[in-house]
Amino acid sequence: MLPCPKIVVDRKDPLDVAQETNHSIRAVDRYMKDFNRVRLCHEDGKNPEFISLATSLNRTVVKEYLQIIEDSKICS
């Protein structure tokens, strides 16, 4: 499971999330960097296939990030 929902949806501190998920803070930062790249492309109206190519992320990962974005809109 990606740590991003805990940060984006639950609004937890990245350091706490790193400890809870047994990830390094560096890994959590990388996940959030990738998430933000996907979010920016999505906000620009790009489709998942384009986002995958532009970010060099697997389509499945892009779709997971897009689902987190949709979930965070519901929670806002």
PDB file with SEQRES, HELIX, SHEET and CRYST1 records, atoms N, CA, C and O in Angstrom:
SEQRES   1 A   76  MET LEU PRO CYS PRO LYS ILE VAL VAL ASP ARG LYS ASP          
SEQRES   2 A   76  PRO LEU ASP VAL ALA GLN GLU THR ASN HIS SER ILE ARG          
SEQRES   3 A   76  ALA VAL ASP ARG TYR MET LYS ASP PHE ASN ARG VAL ARG          
SEQRES   4 A   76  LEU CYS HIS GLU ASP GLY LYS ASN PRO GLU PHE ILE SER          
SEQRES   5 A   76  LEU ALA THR SER LEU ASN ARG THR VAL VAL LYS GLU TYR          
SEQRES   6 A   76  LEU GLN ILE ILE GLU ASP SER LYS ILE CYS SER                  
HELIX    1 AA1 CYS A    4  VAL A    8  1                                   5    
HELIX    2 AA2 PRO A   14  THR A   21  1                                   8    
HELIX    3 AA3 ILE A   25  GLU A   43  1                                  19    
HELIX    4 AA4 PRO A   48  THR A   55  1                                   8    
HELIX    5 AA5 ARG A   59  CYS A   75  1                                  17    
CRYST1    1.000    1.000    1.000  90.00  90.00  90.00 P 1           1          
ATOM      1  N   MET A   1       0.833  -1.184   0.000  1.00  0.00           N  
ATOM      2  CA  MET A   1       0.000   0.000   0.000  1.00  0.00           C  
ATOM      3  C   MET A   1       0.875   1.244   0.000  1.00  0.00           C  
ATOM      4  O   MET A   1       1.866   1.315   0.727  1.00  0.00           O  
ATOM      5  N   LEU A   2       0.511   2.208  -0.807  1.00  0.00           N  
ATOM      6  CA  LEU A   2       1.244   3.458  -0.875  1.00  0.00           C  
ATOM      7  C   LEU A   2       0.972   4.293   0.378  1.00  0.00           C  
ATOM      8  O   LEU A   2      -0.151   4.311   0.881  1.00  0.00           O  
ATOM      9  N   PRO A   3       1.988   4.979   0.878  1.00  0.00           N  
ATOM     10  CA  PRO A   3       1.789   5.810   2.068  1.00  0.00           C  
ATOM     11  C   PRO A   3       1.064   7.119   1.773  1.00  0.00           C  
ATOM     12  O   PRO A   3       0.689   7.830   2.705  1.00  0.00           O  
ATOM     13  N   CYS A   4       0.859   7.451   0.513  1.00  0.00           N  
ATOM     14  CA  CYS A   4       0.269   8.743   0.148  1.00  0.00           C  
ATOM     15  C   CYS A   4      -1.110   8.996   0.753  1.00  0.00           C  
ATOM     16  O   CYS A   4      -1.365  10.116   1.198  1.00  0.00           O  
ATOM     17  N   PRO A   5      -2.019   8.008   0.794  1.00  0.00           N  
ATOM     18  CA  PRO A   5      -3.334   8.315   1.376  1.00  0.00           C  
ATOM     19  C   PRO A   5      -3.250   8.778   2.824  1.00  0.00           C  
ATOM     20  O   PRO A   5      -4.037   9.622   3.254  1.00  0.00           O  
ATOM     21  N   LYS A   6      -2.318   8.240   3.562  1.00  0.00           N  
ATOM     22  CA  LYS A   6      -2.180   8.649   4.960  1.00  0.00           C  
ATOM     23  C   LYS A   6      -1.774  10.115   5.054  1.00  0.00           C  
ATOM     24  O   LYS A   6      -2.155  10.805   6.000  1.00  0.00           O  
ATOM     25  N   ILE A   7      -1.015  10.586   4.092  1.00  0.00           N  
ATOM     26  CA  ILE A   7      -0.570  11.976   4.098  1.00  0.00           C  
ATOM     27  C   ILE A   7      -1.628  12.879   3.472  1.00  0.00           C  
ATOM     28  O   ILE A   7      -1.963  13.926   4.027  1.00  0.00           O  
ATOM     29  N   VAL A   8      -2.154  12.473   2.313  1.00  0.00           N  
ATOM     30  CA  VAL A   8      -3.082  13.314   1.568  1.00  0.00           C  
ATOM     31  C   VAL A   8      -4.483  13.293   2.174  1.00  0.00           C  
ATOM     32  O   VAL A   8      -5.073  14.348   2.407  1.00  0.00           O  
ATOM     33  N   VAL A   9      -5.012  12.115   2.425  1.00  0.00           N  
ATOM     34  CA  VAL A   9      -6.390  11.989   2.906  1.00  0.00           C  
ATOM     35  C   VAL A   9      -6.464  12.178   4.418  1.00  0.00           C  
ATOM     36  O   VAL A   9      -7.287  12.947   4.914  1.00  0.00           O  
ATOM     37  N   ASP A  10      -5.599  11.473   5.147  1.00  0.00           N  
ATOM     38  CA  ASP A  10      -5.637  11.528   6.613  1.00  0.00           C  
ATOM     39  C   ASP A  10      -4.856  12.722   7.180  1.00  0.00           C  
ATOM     40  O   ASP A  10      -4.960  13.027   8.369  1.00  0.00           O  
ATOM     41  N   ARG A  11      -4.075  13.396   6.325  1.00  0.00           N  
ATOM     42  CA  ARG A  11      -3.286  14.572   6.715  1.00  0.00           C  
ATOM     43  C   ARG A  11      -2.308  14.295   7.860  1.00  0.00           C  
ATOM     44  O   ARG A  11      -2.159  15.090   8.788  1.00  0.00           O  
ATOM     45  N   LYS A  12      -1.649  13.139   7.759  1.00  0.00           N  
ATOM     46  CA  LYS A  12      -0.650  12.770   8.765  1.00  0.00           C  
ATOM     47  C   LYS A  12       0.715  13.304   8.372  1.00  0.00           C  
ATOM     48  O   LYS A  12       0.977  13.580   7.202  1.00  0.00           O  
ATOM     49  N   ASP A  13       1.566  13.444   9.350  1.00  0.00           N  
ATOM     50  CA  ASP A  13       2.937  13.890   9.137  1.00  0.00           C  
ATOM     51  C   ASP A  13       3.720  12.802   8.399  1.00  0.00           C  
ATOM     52  O   ASP A  13       3.621  11.630   8.763  1.00  0.00           O  
ATOM     53  N   PRO A  14       4.500  13.162   7.366  1.00  0.00           N  
ATOM     54  CA  PRO A  14       5.260  12.161   6.615  1.00  0.00           C  
ATOM     55  C   PRO A  14       6.191  11.313   7.489  1.00  0.00           C  
ATOM     56  O   PRO A  14       6.368  10.125   7.220  1.00  0.00           O  
ATOM     57  N   LEU A  15       6.777  11.894   8.514  1.00  0.00           N  
ATOM     58  CA  LEU A  15       7.657  11.123   9.392  1.00  0.00           C  
ATOM     59  C   LEU A  15       6.871  10.046  10.138  1.00  0.00           C  
ATOM     60  O   LEU A  15       7.342   8.918  10.280  1.00  0.00           O  
ATOM     61  N   ASP A  16       5.675  10.393  10.613  1.00  0.00           N  
ATOM     62  CA  ASP A  16       4.816   9.405  11.278  1.00  0.00           C  
ATOM     63  C   ASP A  16       4.404   8.300  10.309  1.00  0.00           C  
ATOM     64  O   ASP A  16       4.375   7.123  10.666  1.00  0.00           O  
ATOM     65  N   VAL A  17       4.089   8.698   9.085  1.00  0.00           N  
ATOM     66  CA  VAL A  17       3.687   7.721   8.065  1.00  0.00           C  
ATOM     67  C   VAL A  17       4.846   6.782   7.754  1.00  0.00           C  
ATOM     68  O   VAL A  17       4.640   5.578   7.604  1.00  0.00           O  
ATOM     69  N   ALA A  18       6.043   7.310   7.655  1.00  0.00           N  
ATOM     70  CA  ALA A  18       7.220   6.470   7.392  1.00  0.00           C  
ATOM     71  C   ALA A  18       7.366   5.416   8.482  1.00  0.00           C  
ATOM     72  O   ALA A  18       7.632   4.250   8.191  1.00  0.00           O  
ATOM     73  N   GLN A  19       7.194   5.819   9.726  1.00  0.00           N  
ATOM     74  CA  GLN A  19       7.309   4.874  10.833  1.00  0.00           C  
ATOM     75  C   GLN A  19       6.179   3.851  10.819  1.00  0.00           C  
ATOM     76  O   GLN A  19       6.416   2.665  11.050  1.00  0.00           O  
ATOM     77  N   GLU A  20       4.951   4.298  10.549  1.00  0.00           N  
ATOM     78  CA  GLU A  20       3.792   3.397  10.536  1.00  0.00           C  
ATOM     79  C   GLU A  20       3.875   2.364   9.422  1.00  0.00           C  
ATOM     80  O   GLU A  20       3.437   1.225   9.590  1.00  0.00           O  
ATOM     81  N   THR A  21       4.435   2.761   8.286  1.00  0.00           N  
ATOM     82  CA  THR A  21       4.456   1.881   7.115  1.00  0.00           C  
ATOM     83  C   THR A  21       5.795   1.167   6.926  1.00  0.00           C  
ATOM     84  O   THR A  21       5.988   0.447   5.946  1.00  0.00           O  
ATOM     85  N   ASN A  22       6.712   1.370   7.867  1.00  0.00           N  
ATOM     86  CA  ASN A  22       8.048   0.778   7.784  1.00  0.00           C  
ATOM     87  C   ASN A  22       8.773   1.155   6.491  1.00  0.00           C  
ATOM     88  O   ASN A  22       9.448   0.330   5.875  1.00  0.00           O  
ATOM     89  N   HIS A  23       8.617   2.428   6.094  1.00  0.00           N  
ATOM     90  CA  HIS A  23       9.336   2.987   4.952  1.00  0.00           C  
ATOM     91  C   HIS A  23      10.326   4.011   5.497  1.00  0.00           C  
ATOM     92  O   HIS A  23      10.152   4.545   6.592  1.00  0.00           O  
ATOM     93  N   SER A  24      11.347   4.266   4.724  1.00  0.00           N  
ATOM     94  CA  SER A  24      12.252   5.357   5.091  1.00  0.00           C  
ATOM     95  C   SER A  24      11.578   6.678   4.737  1.00  0.00           C  
ATOM     96  O   SER A  24      10.687   6.720   3.888  1.00  0.00           O  
ATOM     97  N   ILE A  25      12.003   7.742   5.382  1.00  0.00           N  
ATOM     98  CA  ILE A  25      11.456   9.059   5.051  1.00  0.00           C  
ATOM     99  C   ILE A  25      11.795   9.415   3.608  1.00  0.00           C  
ATOM    100  O   ILE A  25      11.028  10.104   2.936  1.00  0.00           O  
ATOM    101  N   ARG A  26      12.945   8.944   3.135  1.00  0.00           N  
ATOM    102  CA  ARG A  26      13.330   9.168   1.741  1.00  0.00           C  
ATOM    103  C   ARG A  26      12.337   8.500   0.783  1.00  0.00           C  
ATOM    104  O   ARG A  26      11.965   9.083  -0.235  1.00  0.00           O  
ATOM    105  N   ALA A  27      11.914   7.282   1.112  1.00  0.00           N  
ATOM    106  CA  ALA A  27      10.942   6.580   0.268  1.00  0.00           C  
ATOM    107  C   ALA A  27       9.600   7.301   0.278  1.00  0.00           C  
ATOM    108  O   ALA A  27       8.975   7.462  -0.770  1.00  0.00           O  
ATOM    109  N   VAL A  28       9.156   7.735   1.451  1.00  0.00           N  
ATOM    110  CA  VAL A  28       7.887   8.465   1.550  1.00  0.00           C  
ATOM    111  C   VAL A  28       7.972   9.753   0.737  1.00  0.00           C  
ATOM    112  O   VAL A  28       7.025  10.106   0.034  1.00  0.00           O  
ATOM    113  N   ASP A  29       9.090  10.451   0.825  1.00  0.00           N  
ATOM    114  CA  ASP A  29       9.277  11.670   0.036  1.00  0.00           C  
ATOM    115  C   ASP A  29       9.206  11.378  -1.460  1.00  0.00           C  
ATOM    116  O   ASP A  29       8.623  12.151  -2.221  1.00  0.00           O  
ATOM    117  N   ARG A  30       9.802  10.259  -1.879  1.00  0.00           N  
ATOM    118  CA  ARG A  30       9.762   9.885  -3.301  1.00  0.00           C  
ATOM    119  C   ARG A  30       8.334   9.581  -3.740  1.00  0.00           C  
ATOM    120  O   ARG A  30       7.907  10.006  -4.814  1.00  0.00           O  
ATOM    121  N   TYR A  31       7.592   8.841  -2.905  1.00  0.00           N  
ATOM    122  CA  TYR A  31       6.188   8.560  -3.218  1.00  0.00           C  
ATOM    123  C   TYR A  31       5.393   9.861  -3.369  1.00  0.00           C  
ATOM    124  O   TYR A  31       4.583  10.000  -4.285  1.00  0.00           O  
ATOM    125  N   MET A  32       5.633  10.803  -2.467  1.00  0.00           N  
ATOM    126  CA  MET A  32       4.896  12.068  -2.523  1.00  0.00           C  
ATOM    127  C   MET A  32       5.315  12.902  -3.736  1.00  0.00           C  
ATOM    128  O   MET A  32       4.487  13.589  -4.333  1.00  0.00           O  
ATOM    129  N   LYS A  33       6.583  12.844  -4.096  1.00  0.00           N  
ATOM    130  CA  LYS A  33       7.044  13.554  -5.293  1.00  0.00           C  
ATOM    131  C   LYS A  33       6.355  12.988  -6.527  1.00  0.00           C  
ATOM    132  O   LYS A  33       5.862  13.740  -7.367  1.00  0.00           O  
ATOM    133  N   ASP A  34       6.320  11.662  -6.636  1.00  0.00           N  
ATOM    134  CA  ASP A  34       5.637  11.020  -7.761  1.00  0.00           C  
ATOM    135  C   ASP A  34       4.150  11.351  -7.746  1.00  0.00           C  
ATOM    136  O   ASP A  34       3.568  11.650  -8.789  1.00  0.00           O  
ATOM    137  N   PHE A  35       3.535  11.299  -6.569  1.00  0.00           N  
ATOM    138  CA  PHE A  35       2.115  11.624  -6.443  1.00  0.00           C  
ATOM    139  C   PHE A  35       1.842  13.040  -6.943  1.00  0.00           C  
ATOM    140  O   PHE A  35       0.882  13.263  -7.681  1.00  0.00           O  
ATOM    141  N   ASN A  36       2.669  13.979  -6.553  1.00  0.00           N  
ATOM    142  CA  ASN A  36       2.461  15.368  -6.960  1.00  0.00           C  
ATOM    143  C   ASN A  36       2.671  15.570  -8.457  1.00  0.00           C  
ATOM    144  O   ASN A  36       2.006  16.407  -9.067  1.00  0.00           O  
ATOM    145  N   ARG A  37       3.580  14.821  -9.046  1.00  0.00           N  
ATOM    146  CA  ARG A  37       3.749  14.898 -10.506  1.00  0.00           C  
ATOM    147  C   ARG A  37       2.499  14.394 -11.213  1.00  0.00           C  
ATOM    148  O   ARG A  37       2.049  14.995 -12.189  1.00  0.00           O  
ATOM    149  N   VAL A  38       1.937  13.289 -10.722  1.00  0.00           N  
ATOM    150  CA  VAL A  38       0.704  12.743 -11.297  1.00  0.00           C  
ATOM    151  C   VAL A  38      -0.443  13.739 -11.101  1.00  0.00           C  
ATOM    152  O   VAL A  38      -1.230  13.974 -12.017  1.00  0.00           O  
ATOM    153  N   ARG A  39      -0.531  14.319  -9.907  1.00  0.00           N  
ATOM    154  CA  ARG A  39      -1.606  15.273  -9.603  1.00  0.00           C  
ATOM    155  C   ARG A  39      -1.541  16.475 -10.549  1.00  0.00           C  
ATOM    156  O   ARG A  39      -2.570  16.907 -11.069  1.00  0.00           O  
ATOM    157  N   LEU A  40      -0.347  17.015 -10.773  1.00  0.00           N  
ATOM    158  CA  LEU A  40      -0.207  18.164 -11.662  1.00  0.00           C  
ATOM    159  C   LEU A  40      -0.621  17.829 -13.094  1.00  0.00           C  
ATOM    160  O   LEU A  40      -1.297  18.622 -13.750  1.00  0.00           O  
ATOM    161  N   CYS A  41      -0.217  16.661 -13.572  1.00  0.00           N  
ATOM    162  CA  CYS A  41      -0.626  16.235 -14.923  1.00  0.00           C  
ATOM    163  C   CYS A  41      -2.135  16.053 -14.990  1.00  0.00           C  
ATOM    164  O   CYS A  41      -2.768  16.455 -15.966  1.00  0.00           O  
ATOM    165  N   HIS A  42      -2.712  15.449 -13.956  1.00  0.00           N  
ATOM    166  CA  HIS A  42      -4.159  15.226 -13.910  1.00  0.00           C  
ATOM    167  C   HIS A  42      -4.905  16.555 -13.916  1.00  0.00           C  
ATOM    168  O   HIS A  42      -5.898  16.710 -14.628  1.00  0.00           O  
ATOM    169  N   GLU A  43      -4.429  17.514 -13.125  1.00  0.00           N  
ATOM    170  CA  GLU A  43      -5.065  18.836 -13.079  1.00  0.00           C  
ATOM    171  C   GLU A  43      -4.956  19.557 -14.412  1.00  0.00           C  
ATOM    172  O   GLU A  43      -5.774  20.424 -14.720  1.00  0.00           O  
ATOM    173  N   ASP A  44      -3.943  19.201 -15.209  1.00  0.00           N  
ATOM    174  CA  ASP A  44      -3.753  19.787 -16.533  1.00  0.00           C  
ATOM    175  C   ASP A  44      -4.591  19.065 -17.589  1.00  0.00           C  
ATOM    176  O   ASP A  44      -4.535  19.401 -18.772  1.00  0.00           O  
ATOM    177  N   GLY A  45      -5.368  18.068 -17.150  1.00  0.00           N  
ATOM    178  CA  GLY A  45      -6.281  17.383 -18.064  1.00  0.00           C  
ATOM    179  C   GLY A  45      -5.677  16.219 -18.827  1.00  0.00           C  
ATOM    180  O   GLY A  45      -6.274  15.735 -19.789  1.00  0.00           O  
ATOM    181  N   LYS A  46      -4.515  15.768 -18.421  1.00  0.00           N  
ATOM    182  CA  LYS A  46      -3.867  14.657 -19.130  1.00  0.00           C  
ATOM    183  C   LYS A  46      -4.498  13.328 -18.735  1.00  0.00           C  
ATOM    184  O   LYS A  46      -4.961  13.157 -17.608  1.00  0.00           O  
ATOM    185  N   ASN A  47      -4.508  12.390 -19.680  1.00  0.00           N  
ATOM    186  CA  ASN A  47      -5.085  11.073 -19.408  1.00  0.00           C  
ATOM    187  C   ASN A  47      -4.035  10.162 -18.766  1.00  0.00           C  
ATOM    188  O   ASN A  47      -2.842  10.464 -18.809  1.00  0.00           O  
ATOM    189  N   PRO A  48      -4.479   9.040 -18.164  1.00  0.00           N  
ATOM    190  CA  PRO A  48      -3.548   8.153 -17.460  1.00  0.00           C  
ATOM    191  C   PRO A  48      -2.398   7.632 -18.321  1.00  0.00           C  
ATOM    192  O   PRO A  48      -1.278   7.484 -17.833  1.00  0.00           O  
ATOM    193  N   GLU A  49      -2.663   7.357 -19.584  1.00  0.00           N  
ATOM    194  CA  GLU A  49      -1.603   6.849 -20.455  1.00  0.00           C  
ATOM    195  C   GLU A  49      -0.517   7.906 -20.660  1.00  0.00           C  
ATOM    196  O   GLU A  49       0.675   7.603 -20.607  1.00  0.00           O  
ATOM    197  N   PHE A  50      -0.946   9.155 -20.895  1.00  0.00           N  
ATOM    198  CA  PHE A  50       0.020  10.241 -21.051  1.00  0.00           C  
ATOM    199  C   PHE A  50       0.818  10.433 -19.767  1.00  0.00           C  
ATOM    200  O   PHE A  50       2.038  10.589 -19.807  1.00  0.00           O  
ATOM    201  N   ILE A  51       0.122  10.420 -18.622  1.00  0.00           N  
ATOM    202  CA  ILE A  51       0.786  10.619 -17.336  1.00  0.00           C  
ATOM    203  C   ILE A  51       1.833   9.532 -17.108  1.00  0.00           C  
ATOM    204  O   ILE A  51       2.933   9.806 -16.628  1.00  0.00           O  
ATOM    205  N   SER A  52       1.479   8.300 -17.457  1.00  0.00           N  
ATOM    206  CA  SER A  52       2.417   7.191 -17.295  1.00  0.00           C  
ATOM    207  C   SER A  52       3.677   7.413 -18.125  1.00  0.00           C  
ATOM    208  O   SER A  52       4.790   7.204 -17.642  1.00  0.00           O  
ATOM    209  N   LEU A  53       3.501   7.833 -19.363  1.00  0.00           N  
ATOM    210  CA  LEU A  53       4.653   8.086 -20.230  1.00  0.00           C  
ATOM    211  C   LEU A  53       5.465   9.295 -19.744  1.00  0.00           C  
ATOM    212  O   LEU A  53       6.695   9.252 -19.733  1.00  0.00           O  
ATOM    213  N   ALA A  54       4.787  10.355 -19.348  1.00  0.00           N  
ATOM    214  CA  ALA A  54       5.477  11.584 -18.940  1.00  0.00           C  
ATOM    215  C   ALA A  54       6.247  11.417 -17.630  1.00  0.00           C  
ATOM    216  O   ALA A  54       7.297  12.031 -17.442  1.00  0.00           O  
ATOM    217  N   THR A  55       5.731  10.598 -16.737  1.00  0.00           N  
ATOM    218  CA  THR A  55       6.356  10.435 -15.421  1.00  0.00           C  
ATOM    219  C   THR A  55       7.225   9.185 -15.318  1.00  0.00           C  
ATOM    220  O   THR A  55       7.945   9.005 -14.335  1.00  0.00           O  
ATOM    221  N   SER A  56       7.159   8.333 -16.321  1.00  0.00           N  
ATOM    222  CA  SER A  56       7.859   7.039 -16.312  1.00  0.00           C  
ATOM    223  C   SER A  56       7.385   6.145 -15.176  1.00  0.00           C  
ATOM    224  O   SER A  56       8.143   5.324 -14.660  1.00  0.00           O  
ATOM    225  N   LEU A  57       6.122   6.313 -14.793  1.00  0.00           N  
ATOM    226  CA  LEU A  57       5.521   5.462 -13.770  1.00  0.00           C  
ATOM    227  C   LEU A  57       4.627   4.424 -14.440  1.00  0.00           C  
ATOM    228  O   LEU A  57       4.004   4.692 -15.467  1.00  0.00           O  
ATOM    229  N   ASN A  58       4.575   3.260 -13.855  1.00  0.00           N  
ATOM    230  CA  ASN A  58       3.711   2.194 -14.334  1.00  0.00           C  
ATOM    231  C   ASN A  58       2.259   2.673 -14.343  1.00  0.00           C  
ATOM    232  O   ASN A  58       1.852   3.420 -13.453  1.00  0.00           O  
ATOM    233  N   ARG A  59       1.474   2.253 -15.338  1.00  0.00           N  
ATOM    234  CA  ARG A  59       0.064   2.673 -15.433  1.00  0.00           C  
ATOM    235  C   ARG A  59      -0.729   2.297 -14.190  1.00  0.00           C  
ATOM    236  O   ARG A  59      -1.607   3.047 -13.763  1.00  0.00           O  
ATOM    237  N   THR A  60      -0.432   1.159 -13.616  1.00  0.00           N  
ATOM    238  CA  THR A  60      -1.134   0.738 -12.397  1.00  0.00           C  
ATOM    239  C   THR A  60      -0.865   1.712 -11.263  1.00  0.00           C  
ATOM    240  O   THR A  60      -1.779   2.066 -10.518  1.00  0.00           O  
ATOM    241  N   VAL A  61       0.373   2.144 -11.126  1.00  0.00           N  
ATOM    242  CA  VAL A  61       0.727   3.108 -10.081  1.00  0.00           C  
ATOM    243  C   VAL A  61       0.024   4.439 -10.348  1.00  0.00           C  
ATOM    244  O   VAL A  61      -0.502   5.057  -9.423  1.00  0.00           O  
ATOM    245  N   VAL A  62       0.013   4.879 -11.598  1.00  0.00           N  
ATOM    246  CA  VAL A  62      -0.669   6.123 -11.955  1.00  0.00           C  
ATOM    247  C   VAL A  62      -2.148   6.022 -11.579  1.00  0.00           C  
ATOM    248  O   VAL A  62      -2.710   6.964 -11.021  1.00  0.00           O  
ATOM    249  N   LYS A  63      -2.771   4.898 -11.877  1.00  0.00           N  
ATOM    250  CA  LYS A  63      -4.190   4.729 -11.545  1.00  0.00           C  
ATOM    251  C   LYS A  63      -4.414   4.733 -10.032  1.00  0.00           C  
ATOM    252  O   LYS A  63      -5.429   5.244  -9.558  1.00  0.00           O  
ATOM    253  N   GLU A  64      -3.474   4.167  -9.273  1.00  0.00           N  
ATOM    254  CA  GLU A  64      -3.584   4.210  -7.810  1.00  0.00           C  
ATOM    255  C   GLU A  64      -3.501   5.650  -7.319  1.00  0.00           C  
ATOM    256  O   GLU A  64      -4.276   6.059  -6.455  1.00  0.00           O  
ATOM    257  N   TYR A  65      -2.562   6.419  -7.868  1.00  0.00           N  
ATOM    258  CA  TYR A  65      -2.444   7.821  -7.483  1.00  0.00           C  
ATOM    259  C   TYR A  65      -3.709   8.594  -7.864  1.00  0.00           C  
ATOM    260  O   TYR A  65      -4.187   9.422  -7.088  1.00  0.00           O  
ATOM    261  N   LEU A  66      -4.245   8.330  -9.041  1.00  0.00           N  
ATOM    262  CA  LEU A  66      -5.473   9.013  -9.459  1.00  0.00           C  
ATOM    263  C   LEU A  66      -6.644   8.672  -8.535  1.00  0.00           C  
ATOM    264  O   LEU A  66      -7.487   9.527  -8.262  1.00  0.00           O  
ATOM    265  N   GLN A  67      -6.698   7.441  -8.059  1.00  0.00           N  
ATOM    266  CA  GLN A  67      -7.747   7.058  -7.117  1.00  0.00           C  
ATOM    267  C   GLN A  67      -7.579   7.813  -5.794  1.00  0.00           C  
ATOM    268  O   GLN A  67      -8.563   8.238  -5.189  1.00  0.00           O  
ATOM    269  N   ILE A  68      -6.337   7.977  -5.352  1.00  0.00           N  
ATOM    270  CA  ILE A  68      -6.078   8.739  -4.129  1.00  0.00           C  
ATOM    271  C   ILE A  68      -6.537  10.190  -4.316  1.00  0.00           C  
ATOM    272  O   ILE A  68      -7.108  10.790  -3.406  1.00  0.00           O  
ATOM    273  N   ILE A  69      -6.281  10.740  -5.500  1.00  0.00           N  
ATOM    274  CA  ILE A  69      -6.716  12.117  -5.783  1.00  0.00           C  
ATOM    275  C   ILE A  69      -8.237  12.210  -5.688  1.00  0.00           C  
ATOM    276  O   ILE A  69      -8.766  13.137  -5.076  1.00  0.00           O  
ATOM    277  N   GLU A  70      -8.930  11.264  -6.286  1.00  0.00           N  
ATOM    278  CA  GLU A  70     -10.397  11.273  -6.225  1.00  0.00           C  
ATOM    279  C   GLU A  70     -10.883  11.100  -4.789  1.00  0.00           C  
ATOM    280  O   GLU A  70     -11.816  11.781  -4.364  1.00  0.00           O  
ATOM    281  N   ASP A  71     -10.259  10.196  -4.043  1.00  0.00           N  
ATOM    282  CA  ASP A  71     -10.649   9.979  -2.640  1.00  0.00           C  
ATOM    283  C   ASP A  71     -10.428  11.236  -1.803  1.00  0.00           C  
ATOM    284  O   ASP A  71     -11.229  11.547  -0.921  1.00  0.00           O  
ATOM    285  N   SER A  72      -9.350  11.952  -2.075  1.00  0.00           N  
ATOM    286  CA  SER A  72      -9.059  13.164  -1.295  1.00  0.00           C  
ATOM    287  C   SER A  72     -10.057  14.274  -1.613  1.00  0.00           C  
ATOM    288  O   SER A  72     -10.314  15.125  -0.762  1.00  0.00           O  
ATOM    289  N   LYS A  73     -10.623  14.283  -2.818  1.00  0.00           N  
ATOM    290  CA  LYS A  73     -11.653  15.267  -3.149  1.00  0.00           C  
ATOM    291  C   LYS A  73     -12.931  15.007  -2.375  1.00  0.00           C  
ATOM    292  O   LYS A  73     -13.619  15.943  -1.965  1.00  0.00           O  
ATOM    293  N   ILE A  74     -13.248  13.737  -2.176  1.00  0.00           N  
ATOM    294  CA  ILE A  74     -14.443  13.348  -1.423  1.00  0.00           C  
ATOM    295  C   ILE A  74     -14.290  13.761   0.028  1.00  0.00           C  
ATOM    296  O   ILE A  74     -15.248  14.206   0.659  1.00  0.00           O  
ATOM    297  N   CYS A  75     -13.070  13.611   0.561  1.00  0.00           N  
ATOM    298  CA  CYS A  75     -12.821  13.889   1.978  1.00  0.00           C  
ATOM    299  C   CYS A  75     -12.670  15.382   2.256  1.00  0.00           C  
ATOM    300  O   CYS A  75     -12.761  15.799   3.410  1.00  0.00           O  
ATOM    301  N   SER A  76     -12.444  16.187   1.234  1.00  0.00           N  
ATOM    302  CA  SER A  76     -12.198  17.628   1.447  1.00  0.00           C  
ATOM    303  C   SER A  76     -13.460  18.362   1.805  1.00  0.00           C  
ATOM    304  O   SER A  76     -13.430  19.575   2.017  1.00  0.00           O  
TER     305      SER A  76                                                      
END                                                                             
